[in-house]
Amino acid sequence: MKRRSFIKQGSIVSMALATGLHATDFYKPKVSSLTILHSNDVHSRIEPFAQDGSKYAGLGGAAKRASLISKIRSQQEHVLLLDCGDIFQGTPYFNFFGGELEFKLMNEMKYDAATIGNHDFDAGIEALDKQARPASFDLINCNYDFKDTIMHDVVKPYRIFQKGDIKIGVIGVGIALEGLVPQTLYKETQYHEPIARANKYAQMLKHDEACHYVICLSHLGYKYRGDKVSDQDLAAQTAGIDLILGGHTHTFLDEPTLLSNKEGKPVYVNQVGWAGIVLGQMEIQFEKNFKKKCVSCKPQLIK
């Protein structure tokens, strides 16, 4: 052992003994934590469900969701707030205001990004564009091609977020619009197969951009019996994605589903139902070498 290294290590041990600490405490890996909050299929549910004795009586509501988000942000240092589409359609608020209120409330809650659901086209692509342009968060989708539409410069295929030492890549994918949405509403928007597109951008984010964590915001649906592409298919047939946050099927999960990607590596899939009844919360820890693990998932009932 070199003299300088010996003196340095001896000083550390002496300090440990003097302060009552064990010497190995100085060599514990640094741990950073990322809190991921997510919603899906809120469907213009601005107010809580009525107190009428029904299944969801008193649950949800934008004000209570905003309060919960604010509380979590006050407790956690690095927070990412995401939405998985179908922001629009479902209450008279959308019929009267065309999505303006939904986007303004998301601005107030400081959403970081959202993907696009099929119902977000329900007032037409012009109306979606009108609400998206002043939004403080990004719309992300990599398998809808908007190049011949009014939204050609609005939707991004991915975004990169820096939270402390953690670099996070976020992509988005959407369901085939044909058969779900009249073509007159989405105009010249072109749909591309989502698995190939997601794989392309996930690989780019992981390897070219050196992201430590890659999230896919999906509006494909959790699982199907037939050959329709689902989040579970997406997880199994791609590489580079660490977490898929889903929507469309209104699936309530008590905890994320753990699957393996095409390289045998773990992928989590999560979804939190619909109508803003639940806010998803996942805590991801990164050690000094950015080895990651999901330490908890606490879906928060908004009541």
Secondary structure, 3 states (H helix, E strand, C coil): CCHHHHHHHHHHHHHHHHHCCCHHHHHCCCCEEEEEEEECCCCCCCCCCCCCCCCCCCCCCHHHHHHHHHHHHHHCCCEEEEECCCCCCCCHHHHHHCCHHHHHHHHHHCCCEECCCHHHHCCCHHHHHHHHCCCCCEEECCCEECCCCCCCCCCECEEEEEECCEEEEEEEEECCCCCCCCHHHHCCCEECCHHHHHHHHHHHHHHHCCCCEEEEEEECCCCCCCCCCCHHHHHHCCCCCCEEECCCCCCECCCCEEEECCCCCEEEEECECCCCCEEEEEEEEECCCCCEEEEEECCEECC
